[in-house]
């Protein structure tokens, strides 16, 4: 464990600093974007009611006092209450998390199960019609915005053929179109990235040497090329895990999915500060944790890093 500290320590410090920056920026930007009292009570609210609301939620205090109070509460697990619901903000987010995870995890699995094999297959048939077709399809899937893709799926599979519901979360069929929408763009990105990584690895001298020694092409791919190509893909997967939360904002609102993404849009529109801060903190924690995990996995996947750490002690 001690030998890992020089490797893990700086990464943990960067992750902690990233989270602090996100918390700080979120806090001040939200308060600079508008007055929650006016947004929630309405422009016709009386001045005494507005003053009482600001006093109740501590909005009448200097910003630095609000910020320090928020940090102190967050360190104790208190992220404030929702101004709309009057409940703890973290509780509201946790209530919606299972439905968001029910979209994110299958979509992430779809990204990997489709993107990596398709990208690797295209790389092994470089410059063929298969490769060109795959790349054209991935460009199309990647460039089309998720909300446009979702509306297109609704038009085709719900309106035209009536195969799946166009919204809601009351039955298993309701999961299909949101997961497909959320997973399609990610699969296209992974496919393109996998293709590039595989092509770079396949051009290395050790691949040529392995083929010259009589190693079968299948063995070259599975035992030499793919293990080395997967290393940069891990970085991409770490970034995409946090990006899935951001992507869920659009997809959930297109399909009327009652998850964290829909809650974020409602909370931003109503300046429900505590809820927005919890959701953005969750996104930051997800991304930093995923990237940290992927960094640690490098030592398992890439023997060069493992040997370098062992050689330094």
DRENDO-1510 file (C-alpha; in Angstrom, 1 decimal, always signed):
<recs>
REC; n; res; u; v; w
REC; 1; UNK; +0.0; +0.0; +0.0 .
REC; 2; UNK; +2.8; +2.4; +0.9 .
REC; 3; UNK; +4.4; +1.8; -2.5 .
REC; 4; UNK; +1.2; +3.0; -4.2 .
REC; 5; UNK; +1.1; +6.3; -2.4 .
REC; 6; UNK; +3.5; +8.2; -4.7 .
REC; 7; UNK; +1.3; +7.1; -7.6 .
REC; 8; UNK; -2.1; +7.5; -6.0 .
REC; 9; UNK; -1.4; +10.6; -3.9 .
REC; 10; UNK; -1.1; +13.2; -6.7 .
REC; 11; UNK; -4.2; +11.8; -8.4 .
REC; 12; UNK; -6.3; +12.0; -5.2 .
REC; 13; UNK; -5.1; +15.6; -4.7 .
REC; 14; UNK; -6.1; +16.5; -8.2 .
REC; 15; UNK; -9.5; +14.9; -7.8 .
REC; 16; UNK; -10.1; +16.7; -4.5 .
REC; 17; UNK; -9.1; +20.1; -6.1 .
REC; 18; UNK; -11.3; +19.5; -9.1 .
REC; 19; UNK; -14.3; +18.8; -6.8 .
REC; 20; UNK; -13.6; +22.0; -4.7 .
REC; 21; UNK; -13.4; +24.0; -7.9 .
REC; 22; UNK; -16.7; +22.7; -9.2 .
REC; 23; UNK; -18.4; +23.3; -5.8 .
REC; 24; UNK; -17.1; +26.9; -5.7 .
REC; 25; UNK; -17.9; +27.8; -9.3 .
REC; 26; UNK; -21.4; +26.3; -9.0 .
REC; 27; UNK; -22.1; +28.2; -5.8 .
REC; 28; UNK; -21.2; +31.6; -7.1 .
REC; 29; UNK; -22.5; +31.2; -10.7 .
REC; 30; UNK; -25.9; +30.1; -9.5 .
REC; 31; UNK; -26.2; +33.0; -7.2 .
REC; 32; UNK; -25.1; +35.4; -9.9 .
REC; 33; UNK; -27.7; +34.0; -12.4 .
REC; 34; UNK; -30.8; +35.4; -10.6 .
REC; 35; UNK; -32.8; +35.9; -7.4 .
REC; 36; UNK; -34.4; +32.6; -6.2 .
REC; 37; UNK; -36.9; +34.7; -4.2 .
REC; 38; UNK; -38.3; +36.4; -7.3 .
REC; 39; UNK; -38.2; +33.2; -9.3 .
REC; 40; UNK; -40.1; +31.1; -6.7 .
REC; 41; UNK; -42.5; +33.7; -5.3 .
REC; 42; UNK; -43.1; +35.4; -8.7 .
REC; 43; UNK; -42.5; +39.0; -9.9 .
REC; 44; UNK; -45.8; +40.1; -8.2 .
REC; 45; UNK; -44.6; +39.2; -4.7 .
REC; 46; UNK; -44.6; +41.9; -2.1 .
REC; 47; UNK; -41.4; +43.3; -0.7 .
REC; 48; UNK; -42.0; +42.0; +2.8 .
REC; 49; UNK; -42.6; +38.5; +1.5 .
REC; 50; UNK; -39.4; +38.6; -0.6 .
REC; 51; UNK; -37.4; +39.8; +2.4 .
REC; 52; UNK; -38.8; +37.1; +4.6 .
REC; 53; UNK; -38.0; +34.4; +2.0 .
REC; 54; UNK; -34.4; +35.6; +1.6 .
REC; 55; UNK; -34.0; +35.7; +5.4 .
REC; 56; UNK; -35.5; +32.2; +5.8 .
REC; 57; UNK; -33.0; +30.7; +3.3 .
REC; 58; UNK; -30.0; +32.9; +4.3 .
REC; 59; UNK; -29.9; +34.8; +1.0 .
REC; 60; UNK; -29.7; +38.1; +2.8 .
REC; 61; UNK; -26.3; +37.3; +4.2 .
REC; 62; UNK; -23.0; +38.2; +2.4 .
REC; 63; UNK; -21.9; +35.7; -0.3 .
REC; 64; UNK; -18.8; +34.6; +1.6 .
REC; 65; UNK; -20.8; +33.8; +4.7 .
REC; 66; UNK; -23.3; +31.8; +2.6 .
REC; 67; UNK; -20.3; +30.0; +0.9 .
REC; 68; UNK; -18.6; +29.1; +4.2 .
REC; 69; UNK; -21.8; +28.0; +5.7 .
REC; 70; UNK; -22.5; +25.8; +2.7 .
REC; 71; UNK; -19.0; +24.2; +2.8 .
REC; 72; UNK; -19.3; +23.5; +6.5 .
REC; 73; UNK; -22.7; +21.9; +6.0 .
REC; 74; UNK; -21.4; +19.8; +3.1 .
REC; 75; UNK; -18.5; +18.5; +5.1 .
REC; 76; UNK; -21.0; +17.2; +7.6 .
REC; 77; UNK; -23.2; +15.7; +4.9 .
REC; 78; UNK; -25.8; +18.5; +4.9 .
REC; 79; UNK; -26.2; +19.9; +1.4 .
REC; 80; UNK; -29.2; +22.2; +2.2 .
REC; 81; UNK; -32.9; +21.9; +1.6 .
REC; 82; UNK; -34.9; +22.3; -1.6 .
REC; 83; UNK; -36.6; +25.7; -1.7 .
REC; 84; UNK; -39.5; +24.2; -3.7 .
REC; 85; UNK; -40.0; +20.9; -1.9 .
REC; 86; UNK; -38.8; +21.9; +1.6 .
REC; 87; UNK; -36.9; +18.5; +1.8 .
REC; 88; UNK; -33.2; +17.8; +1.9 .
REC; 89; UNK; -31.7; +18.3; -1.6 .
REC; 90; UNK; -29.7; +15.2; -1.4 .
REC; 91; UNK; -32.8; +13.2; -0.5 .
REC; 92; UNK; -34.6; +14.5; -3.6 .
REC; 93; UNK; -31.6; +13.5; -5.8 .
REC; 94; UNK; -31.3; +10.1; -4.3 .
REC; 95; UNK; -35.0; +9.4; -4.9 .
REC; 96; UNK; -34.5; +10.0; -8.6 .
REC; 97; UNK; -31.1; +8.3; -8.9 .
REC; 98; UNK; -32.3; +4.7; -9.5 .
REC; 99; UNK; -34.3; +5.7; -12.6 .
REC; 100; UNK; -31.3; +7.6; -14.0 .
REC; 101; UNK; -29.0; +4.7; -13.3 .
REC; 102; UNK; -31.5; +2.4; -15.0 .
REC; 103; UNK; -30.8; +4.4; -18.2 .
REC; 104; UNK; -27.1; +5.1; -17.7 .
REC; 105; UNK; -25.8; +1.6; -16.9 .
REC; 106; UNK; -27.5; -0.2; -19.9 .
REC; 107; UNK; -26.5; +2.7; -22.2 .
REC; 108; UNK; -22.9; +2.4; -21.0 .
REC; 109; UNK; -23.0; -1.3; -21.6 .
REC; 110; UNK; -24.4; -0.6; -25.0 .
REC; 111; UNK; -21.5; +1.8; -25.7 .
REC; 112; UNK; -18.9; -0.9; -24.8 .
REC; 113; UNK; -20.6; -4.0; -26.3 .
REC; 114; UNK; -21.2; -2.2; -29.7 .
REC; 115; UNK; -18.5; +0.4; -29.9 .
REC; 116; UNK; -15.4; -1.7; -29.1 .
REC; 117; UNK; -16.1; -4.7; -31.4 .
REC; 118; UNK; -17.3; -2.4; -34.3 .
REC; 119; UNK; -14.2; -0.2; -34.0 .
REC; 120; UNK; -11.9; -3.1; -33.8 .
REC; 121; UNK; -13.5; -4.8; -36.8 .
REC; 122; UNK; -13.3; -1.6; -38.8 .
REC; 123; UNK; -9.5; -1.3; -37.9 .
REC; 124; UNK; -8.9; -4.9; -39.0 .
REC; 125; UNK; -10.5; -4.1; -42.4 .
REC; 126; UNK; -8.9; -0.7; -42.8 .
REC; 127; UNK; -9.7; +1.2; -46.0 .
REC; 128; UNK; -12.3; -1.4; -47.1 .
REC; 129; UNK; -15.9; -0.7; -47.8 .
REC; 130; UNK; -16.7; -2.1; -44.3 .
REC; 131; UNK; -14.4; +0.4; -42.7 .
REC; 132; UNK; -15.7; +3.4; -44.7 .
REC; 133; UNK; -19.3; +2.3; -44.0 .
REC; 134; UNK; -18.7; +2.0; -40.2 .
REC; 135; UNK; -17.0; +5.4; -40.1 .
REC; 136; UNK; -19.8; +7.1; -42.0 .
REC; 137; UNK; -22.3; +5.6; -39.6 .
REC; 138; UNK; -20.4; +6.6; -36.5 .
REC; 139; UNK; -20.0; +10.2; -37.8 .
REC; 140; UNK; -23.8; +10.3; -38.4 .
REC; 141; UNK; -24.6; +8.9; -34.9 .
REC; 142; UNK; -22.1; +11.2; -33.2 .
REC; 143; UNK; -23.0; +14.5; -34.9 .
REC; 144; UNK; -26.8; +14.1; -34.5 .
REC; 145; UNK; -27.8; +15.7; -31.1 .
REC; 146; UNK; -29.3; +13.3; -28.6 .
REC; 147; UNK; -32.6; +15.2; -28.4 .
REC; 148; UNK; -32.9; +15.1; -32.2 .
REC; 149; UNK; -32.1; +11.4; -32.2 .
REC; 150; UNK; -34.6; +10.8; -29.4 .
REC; 151; UNK; -37.4; +12.6; -31.3 .
REC; 152; UNK; -36.5; +10.6; -34.4 .
REC; 153; UNK; -36.8; +7.3; -32.5 .
REC; 154; UNK; -40.2; +8.5; -31.1 .
REC; 155; UNK; -41.4; +9.3; -34.6 .
REC; 156; UNK; -40.3; +5.9; -36.1 .
REC; 157; UNK; -40.8; +3.4; -33.2 .
REC; 158; UNK; -43.7; +5.1; -31.3 .
REC; 159; UNK; -45.7; +7.1; -33.8 .
REC; 160; UNK; -45.2; +5.2; -37.0 .
REC; 161; UNK; -44.9; +1.6; -35.8 .
REC; 162; UNK; -46.3; +1.8; -32.2 .
REC; 163; UNK; -43.6; -0.5; -30.9 .
REC; 164; UNK; -42.5; +1.4; -27.8 .
REC; 165; UNK; -44.0; +4.1; -25.6 .
REC; 166; UNK; -42.9; +7.7; -26.4 .
REC; 167; UNK; -42.5; +8.6; -22.7 .
REC; 168; UNK; -42.9; +7.7; -19.1 .
REC; 169; UNK; -41.3; +5.0; -17.0 .
REC; 170; UNK; -44.1; +2.7; -16.0 .
REC; 171; UNK; -43.1; -0.5; -17.9 .
REC; 172; UNK; -40.0; -2.1; -19.3 .
REC; 173; UNK; -40.8; -1.1; -22.9 .
REC; 174; UNK; -40.4; +2.5; -21.7 .
REC; 175; UNK; -36.7; +1.9; -21.2 .
REC; 176; UNK; -35.9; +0.9; -24.7 .
REC; 177; UNK; -35.9; +4.2; -26.6 .
REC; 178; UNK; -34.2; +6.3; -23.9 .
REC; 179; UNK; -31.4; +3.7; -23.5 .
REC; 180; UNK; -31.0; +3.5; -27.3 .
REC; 181; UNK; -30.8; +7.2; -27.6 .
REC; 182; UNK; -28.3; +7.6; -24.7 .
REC; 183; UNK; -26.2; +4.7; -25.9 .
REC; 184; UNK; -26.0; +5.4; -29.7 .
REC; 185; UNK; -23.8; +8.5; -29.6 .
REC; 186; UNK; -21.5; +7.0; -27.0 .
REC; 187; UNK; -21.1; +3.7; -29.0 .
REC; 188; UNK; -20.2; +5.8; -32.1 .
REC; 189; UNK; -17.5; +7.7; -30.1 .
REC; 190; UNK; -16.0; +4.5; -28.7 .
REC; 191; UNK; -16.0; +2.8; -32.1 .
REC; 192; UNK; -14.0; +5.7; -33.7 .
REC; 193; UNK; -11.6; +5.8; -30.8 .
REC; 194; UNK; -11.2; +2.0; -30.8 .
REC; 195; UNK; -10.5; +2.0; -34.5 .
REC; 196; UNK; -7.8; +4.7; -34.2 .
REC; 197; UNK; -6.2; +2.9; -31.2 .
REC; 198; UNK; -6.2; -0.5; -33.0 .
REC; 199; UNK; -4.7; +1.0; -36.2 .
REC; 200; UNK; -1.9; +2.6; -34.2 .
REC; 201; UNK; -1.1; -0.6; -32.4 .
REC; 202; UNK; -1.3; -2.8; -35.5 .
REC; 203; UNK; +1.4; -0.6; -37.1 .
REC; 204; UNK; +3.9; -1.3; -34.3 .
REC; 205; UNK; +7.0; -3.4; -34.9 .
REC; 206; UNK; +6.2; -6.0; -32.3 .
REC; 207; UNK; +2.9; -6.8; -34.2 .
REC; 208; UNK; +4.9; -7.3; -37.4 .
REC; 209; UNK; +7.4; -9.4; -35.5 .
REC; 210; UNK; +4.7; -11.6; -34.0 .
REC; 211; UNK; +3.2; -12.2; -37.4 .
REC; 212; UNK; +6.6; -13.0; -38.9 .
REC; 213; UNK; +7.1; -15.6; -36.2 .
REC; 214; UNK; +4.1; -17.5; -37.5 .
REC; 215; UNK; +1.6; -16.4; -34.8 .
REC; 216; UNK; -1.9; -16.6; -36.2 .
REC; 217; UNK; -3.7; -13.3; -36.9 .
REC; 218; UNK; -6.4; -14.1; -34.3 .
REC; 219; UNK; -3.7; -14.6; -31.6 .
REC; 220; UNK; -2.0; -11.3; -32.7 .
REC; 221; UNK; -5.3; -9.4; -32.3 .
REC; 222; UNK; -6.4; -11.0; -29.0 .
REC; 223; UNK; -3.0; -11.4; -27.2 .
REC; 224; UNK; -1.0; -8.5; -28.6 .
REC; 225; UNK; -3.0; -5.8; -30.3 .
REC; 226; UNK; -6.2; -5.5; -28.3 .
REC; 227; UNK; -4.6; -5.5; -24.8 .
REC; 228; UNK; -2.5; -2.5; -25.8 .
REC; 229; UNK; -5.3; -0.7; -27.6 .
REC; 230; UNK; -7.6; -1.0; -24.6 .
REC; 231; UNK; -5.4; +1.3; -22.5 .
REC; 232; UNK; -6.4; +4.7; -24.1 .
REC; 233; UNK; -10.0; +3.4; -24.3 .
REC; 234; UNK; -10.1; +3.2; -20.5 .
REC; 235; UNK; -9.5; +7.0; -20.4 .
REC; 236; UNK; -12.4; +7.6; -22.7 .
REC; 237; UNK; -14.7; +5.4; -20.7 .
REC; 238; UNK; -13.8; +7.3; -17.5 .
REC; 239; UNK; -14.8; +10.6; -19.2 .
REC; 240; UNK; -18.0; +9.1; -20.7 .
REC; 241; UNK; -19.3; +7.8; -17.4 .
REC; 242; UNK; -19.6; +11.4; -16.1 .
REC; 243; UNK; -20.8; +12.5; -19.5 .
REC; 244; UNK; -23.7; +10.0; -19.3 .
REC; 245; UNK; -25.2; +12.1; -16.4 .
REC; 246; UNK; -25.0; +15.2; -18.6 .
REC; 247; UNK; -26.5; +13.4; -21.6 .
REC; 248; UNK; -29.3; +12.1; -19.4 .
REC; 249; UNK; -30.5; +15.8; -18.9 .
REC; 250; UNK; -31.6; +16.0; -22.6 .
REC; 251; UNK; -32.7; +12.4; -23.0 .
REC; 252; UNK; -34.8; +12.4; -19.8 .
REC; 253; UNK; -36.6; +15.6; -20.9 .
REC; 254; UNK; -37.3; +14.3; -24.4 .
REC; 255; UNK; -38.9; +11.1; -23.0 .
REC; 256; UNK; -40.5; +12.6; -19.9 .
REC; 257; UNK; -38.3; +10.4; -17.8 .
REC; 258; UNK; -38.5; +11.3; -14.1 .
REC; 259; UNK; -34.8; +11.0; -13.3 .
REC; 260; UNK; -32.0; +13.3; -12.2 .
REC; 261; UNK; -31.8; +15.0; -15.6 .
REC; 262; UNK; -35.4; +16.1; -15.5 .
REC; 263; UNK; -35.0; +17.3; -11.9 .
REC; 264; UNK; -32.0; +19.4; -12.9 .
REC; 265; UNK; -33.9; +21.2; -15.6 .
REC; 266; UNK; -36.8; +21.9; -13.2 .
REC; 267; UNK; -34.4; +23.1; -10.4 .
REC; 268; UNK; -32.4; +25.4; -12.7 .
REC; 269; UNK; -35.5; +26.9; -14.1 .
REC; 270; UNK; -36.8; +27.7; -10.5 .
REC; 271; UNK; -33.3; +28.6; -9.1 .
REC; 272; UNK; -33.6; +25.8; -6.6 .
REC; 273; UNK; -30.0; +26.3; -5.6 .
REC; 274; UNK; -29.4; +23.4; -3.2 .
REC; 275; UNK; -30.7; +20.8; -5.6 .
REC; 276; UNK; -28.7; +22.1; -8.6 .
REC; 277; UNK; -25.5; +22.1; -6.4 .
REC; 278; UNK; -26.1; +18.5; -5.3 .
REC; 279; UNK; -26.6; +17.3; -8.9 .
REC; 280; UNK; -23.5; +19.1; -10.2 .
REC; 281; UNK; -21.5; +17.8; -7.3 .
REC; 282; UNK; -22.7; +14.3; -8.1 .
REC; 283; UNK; -21.5; +14.7; -11.7 .
REC; 284; UNK; -18.1; +16.0; -10.6 .
REC; 285; UNK; -17.7; +13.1; -8.1 .
REC; 286; UNK; -18.7; +10.6; -10.8 .
REC; 287; UNK; -16.2; +11.9; -13.3 .
REC; 288; UNK; -13.3; +12.2; -10.9 .
REC; 289; UNK; -14.0; +8.8; -9.4 .
REC; 290; UNK; -14.2; +7.2; -12.8 .
REC; 291; UNK; -11.0; +8.8; -14.0 .
REC; 292; UNK; -9.2; +7.8; -10.8 .
REC; 293; UNK; -10.4; +4.3; -11.1 .
REC; 294; UNK; -9.3; +4.1; -14.7 .
REC; 295; UNK; -5.9; +5.5; -13.8 .
REC; 296; UNK; -5.5; +2.7; -11.2 .
REC; 297; UNK; -6.6; +0.1; -13.7 .
REC; 298; UNK; -3.7; +1.2; -16.0 .
REC; 299; UNK; -1.3; -0.6; -13.6 .
REC; 300; UNK; -3.3; -3.8; -14.1 .
REC; 301; UNK; -3.8; -3.6; -17.8 .
REC; 302; UNK; -0.4; -2.1; -18.8 .
REC; 303; UNK; +2.5; -4.1; -17.4 .
REC; 304; UNK; +5.0; -1.2; -18.3 .
REC; 305; UNK; +3.4; +1.0; -15.6 .
REC; 306; UNK; +3.4; -1.8; -13.1 .
REC; 307; UNK; +7.0; -2.7; -13.7 .
REC; 308; UNK; +8.0; +1.0; -13.6 .
REC; 309; UNK; +6.4; +1.4; -10.1 .
REC; 310; UNK; +8.1; -1.8; -8.9 .
REC; 311; UNK; +11.4; -0.7; -10.3 .
REC; 312; UNK; +11.3; +2.6; -8.5 .
REC; 313; UNK; +11.3; +0.8; -5.1 .
</recs>
